[in-house]
Amino acid sequence: MTRSVTLDARQRQALLDRYRKDRDPEVRFRAHILLLLGDGHTWATVCTLLFCSSRTIDRWVKRFHAEGVAGLAG
């Protein structure tokens, strides 16, 4: 659980757009995870707030690092 997410302004805006406008609720959920982590919240806090597991967070953080914002769709 040591992977962190650092977002530049472009990535943050792209995630906010996905969070606010994407038709797929799962994509919005993934964007929400990354936005919270990017704002400095801990994995434990994100798990508590979004009722998800650390495995879920790990999966999407890894995908984000590998594929960027576009990786949230798959």
C-alpha positions as CSV (number, residue, x, y, z in Angstrom):
1,M,0.0,0.0,0.0
2,T,2.9,2.4,-0.5
3,R,2.0,3.4,-4.1
4,S,1.0,7.0,-4.1
5,V,-0.7,9.1,-6.8
6,T,0.6,12.4,-7.8
7,L,-1.6,14.3,-10.3
8,D,-0.6,17.1,-12.5
9,A,-3.2,19.7,-13.5
10,R,-4.1,18.0,-16.8
11,Q,-4.5,14.6,-15.1
12,R,-6.6,16.0,-12.3
13,Q,-8.9,17.8,-14.8
14,A,-9.3,14.6,-16.9
15,L,-10.2,12.6,-13.8
16,L,-12.7,15.3,-12.7
17,D,-14.3,15.2,-16.1
18,R,-14.5,11.4,-15.9
19,Y,-15.9,11.6,-12.3
20,R,-18.5,14.2,-13.3
21,K,-19.5,13.2,-16.8
22,D,-18.8,9.5,-17.6
23,R,-21.8,7.4,-18.2
24,D,-20.3,4.3,-16.6
25,P,-20.6,4.4,-12.8
26,E,-17.6,2.1,-12.4
27,V,-15.4,4.6,-14.3
28,R,-16.7,7.4,-12.0
29,F,-15.8,5.3,-9.0
30,R,-12.3,4.6,-10.2
31,A,-11.7,8.3,-10.9
32,H,-13.0,9.1,-7.4
33,I,-10.4,6.7,-5.9
34,L,-7.6,8.4,-7.8
35,L,-8.8,11.9,-7.0
36,L,-9.0,11.2,-3.3
37,L,-5.5,9.7,-3.3
38,G,-4.2,12.6,-5.4
39,D,-5.5,15.0,-2.7
40,G,-3.4,13.2,-0.1
41,H,-5.9,10.9,1.5
42,T,-4.6,7.6,2.8
43,W,-5.6,4.2,1.4
44,A,-7.4,3.5,4.7
45,T,-9.4,6.6,4.4
46,V,-10.3,5.9,0.8
47,C,-11.4,2.4,1.7
48,T,-13.6,3.7,4.5
49,L,-15.1,6.5,2.5
50,L,-15.8,4.5,-0.6
51,F,-16.5,1.1,1.0
52,C,-13.9,-0.7,-1.1
53,S,-11.0,-2.9,-0.4
54,S,-7.3,-2.1,-0.6
55,R,-7.1,-4.7,-3.5
56,T,-9.4,-2.5,-5.5
57,I,-7.3,0.6,-4.8
58,D,-4.1,-1.3,-5.7
59,R,-5.6,-2.5,-9.0
60,W,-6.6,1.0,-10.1
61,V,-3.4,2.7,-8.9
62,K,-1.3,0.2,-10.8
63,R,-3.5,0.6,-13.9
64,F,-3.3,4.4,-13.6
65,H,0.5,4.3,-13.4
66,A,0.7,1.9,-16.4
67,E,-1.9,3.5,-18.7
68,G,-2.9,6.9,-17.3
69,V,-6.4,8.2,-17.2
70,A,-7.4,6.2,-20.3
71,G,-6.8,3.0,-18.3
72,L,-9.8,3.6,-16.1
73,A,-12.2,2.6,-18.9
74,G,-11.2,-1.0,-19.2
